[in-house]
Amino acid sequence: MFYGRYAATYPQAPCQTPPTGTVVQGFANADPDTEMTLFRDDSRRELILTFPGTASLGDLVTDISAVMVPATIKGVNCTACLVHGGVLKSFNAIQPATQSVLDTAIAAYPSYKLILAGHSLGAALTKYAYASFKSQGYNISAAYSYGEFRNGNQAWADFVDGLSGNTDDNQGPYYRVTHADDGVPQVLPTLTGWHHSRSEYWFSKGADGPSTTFRCYGQEPSDCNNSQLGIGVVGINLAHIFYPGINVTGCGGFF
């Protein structure tokens, strides 16, 4: 959950101080309302690009704009891929500025690892950022999404898995983290064509540890978050707000 703390920290929020390191640059787009922050952690030699969860009415508009549209994301070449129209609009609005900030930081710190992280809406944006930058050849050491809702079709899930190399036999650098009965990962149902990518890591209870943390197999494993039946109709709940050891939305976001 280390990187989850970064996802809850951004310059426009009440909590503006990162867990460690410094803020390289934060950026907020007004319409559609989207935020990103790039952090630098010199002790860990990492650049950490994060996207916060929903924190405004504009973000809510993004969330509910759940219509599948072609994946017109810079770098992505997948004609069969359909993605969440609201998330796509938000990501494309902030992508050029994000890439510019990232390029400047990488040029200044070429030996630093690049990490991506986000919570809820920010988790979906993290996936789009991963697909965009990975497809363009960026070396991404890891990407962590917390409480990610389904944000594309089966082809999109397969495409992201192909980029990350995630299979049941191999764990690539994309980690889809869920918590107990968090309802948000189930809000867009598979029956209507939405589909998760690999690999899910499920905290079954409040505390993280070997006895409560599970790597889940397949794109839609039935024995992890999906085992908590009926929570998709609830969506946001305490398990979505409080991930192990951290109030992920404690800095201004609410899901």
N, C-alpha and C positions, 0 to 999 in steps of 0.2 A: 504493500500500500504506500510505499515511499513516494511514488510519483503522483498518487492521488492527491497529495497535499499541494502539489503544484497546480493541479487542475482547479483547485478551489481558491487560487490566488491570482489576482490580476489587477492592474492599476485602477480600474474603474470600480472596484469592489471595496467594501469596508476593510477587508484584510488585504493589505497591499504588500506585505513583507513575505518573501519566499521562505520556505523551510530552511534552505541553505543557499549560498550563492547570491547572485545579483540579477536584477532585471536588466536585460539588454535593451529590450524595447517592447512596449505594449501598443496595440493598435485596435481601435474600435471603429467599425463602419456603421454609419447611421441608418442606411436603408438599403438592404435589410440589416437589421441590428445584429452584428456579429463581432466577437472579440477574439483576439489571440494574444499570447504573450510568449516571448522568447526569454528564457533564463540561461544564465551561465553559472555552472558550479565548478570552480577551479579545483576544489579538493578532489572531486570525482572526475574531473576533466570531461565534462559533459555539457552539451547544449541541449536544452529541454524546451521543446515547442509544445505549448498547451492551449487548449480550447475549453472555456468554462461552460457550465450548463445554463439552462434557461434562467434569465434574470430580469426579463422585461416583457412587456406586452408584445413588442416586436418579435422577441424570441418565441413567444407562444404562437404567433402567426406562422412562424417557420415550422414549429412542431406539428401544427394541424394541417399544414399543406402537404398532406400525405398522398400525393398522386405520383404514380410511377412515370418517369420520363427517361429518355435516353441519357446515358452517362457521358455527357459532354464535359468531361473533366480534362484539364490540360495534362497531356502525356498518356492518357488512358486510351487504348485502342481495343474496344470490346463492343462490337455492333449489337450483340444480344443482351448487353447489360442494361437493365433499367434500375433507376435509383429514385430516392425520395426527392420530389421536386422542391420542397422547401429547403431542405438541407443543401441541395445542389445550388440553389440560388444564393444562399448565404455563403457557401464555400467559394463559389466563383467570384463573389464580390470582394472577398478578402484574399484570394489566392495570389494575385500579383504583388501586393504589399508584403504578404507573408514570405513569398519566395525571394523578394528583394532583401528583406531583413535577414533571412536565412543565408543567402549567398554572401552577404557582407560578413556575417559572423563566422561562417565556415572559412572564408578567406583569411580572416584574422586568427582563427584557432583551428587550423587544418587537422591537428591530431586529436581533437576532442570528438567523443562519440555523440551521435545525434539520437535523441530520445523524443518520442511523441507521446502525449497523454491528453485525455479529456474525459469528462463525466457527462452522461446523459446526452443531451443535444451536442455537447462538446465531444462526446465519444463518437457520435456519428461523423462529426467534422474531422475527428482524428482519423477515422477510416478513409475518408475522402482524401485527406492530406497524405496519408500513407500511400494510397493508390497513385496519386498524382506524382509525388516526389520519387517514390520507388520506381515508377515507370520511366521517369526521366533520368534514372541512374544515380540518384542520391544514395549514399551508404547509411541506411537507418539501422542502428543497432537494436532498437526495440521500440514497439508501440504498445501502449496500454490504454484500453478503453474500459471505463467503469460504468456499469449500468447502461450499456448501449442498447438502443432499440433497433429492431430490424429496419434496415434502410436501403434495401435493394432486393432484386429477385435472385433466383437460383444461379443464374449466369453471373451475376455480380459477386455472389458469395464464392463461386468457383474461381472467378478471376482474382479476387483478393487472396484466396488460398494459394493460387498459382504463384502470385507475387511473393508471398511470405514463405512458401514451401511447407506450409502446415499440412500435415497428414496425420492419420492415426499413429503412424510409426515415427513421425518426426515432428518436433516442436520448432517451428520457425520463430521469427521475431515479433509476431503479432499475438498479443494476449488479450482475450476478451474476458474481462473479470466481472463476475456476478456475485450477488450476496443474498443468501437465504431466500426469502420470498419476495424479493424486489420485483415489483410488477411491471416496471418499464420495459425490460427485455422482451415482454410478451404482448405489448400493447398493439402491435401490428401483426395480425395473425397469419400463419402459414397458409391457411385456407384461401386467403386472397392473394397469394403469390409471393409474400414477403419471406425472406430467408436469411438466417444468420450464417456467418462464416466461422471457421475454426480459429483458434482453439479456445474453448471456454475453460476458465478456472473459477470454480464455485466455492465461496466461503459458505458452508452450510449453516453456520451459527454466527454469533456476534464476534467471537474472538478468532483471530487467524492463528493457525498452528497445524502441525502434521495430521492431527485427528479431525480437523474440521475443514481442511483445504483439499480440494479434489481437482485433478486434471480430468476433463470430460472429453469423451471421444465422439467424433462425428460433428456435423454442423449443427444439428438440432438434437443433442443428447436428451433422452427422456428421463435420465436419472440425476440431473443436476437442477438448474433453475426451472426447467420445464416440468420437473416433478411436482412443483408447487402449483396445483391446478386452480384455475379460475382467477388468478391474480392479474391477468392481463386486462380484465374489465375494471380493475381498481387503478392500475398504473402506479402513480406516485404513492409511496407509503414510507414507513419509518426505515425499512430495510434499504430503500433507495437513497434516503438522505444520509443515513449513518452506515458507512462501510467500516470494516474492522479498524478500530483505533482512530477514526477521523470522522468528523462531520463534513462530508464532501461539499455540501452546499452552504457551509457556514460563512462564506464570504460574499453573500449577496444573491447567489443563485437559489432556486427552489426546486428545480428538477431539470 
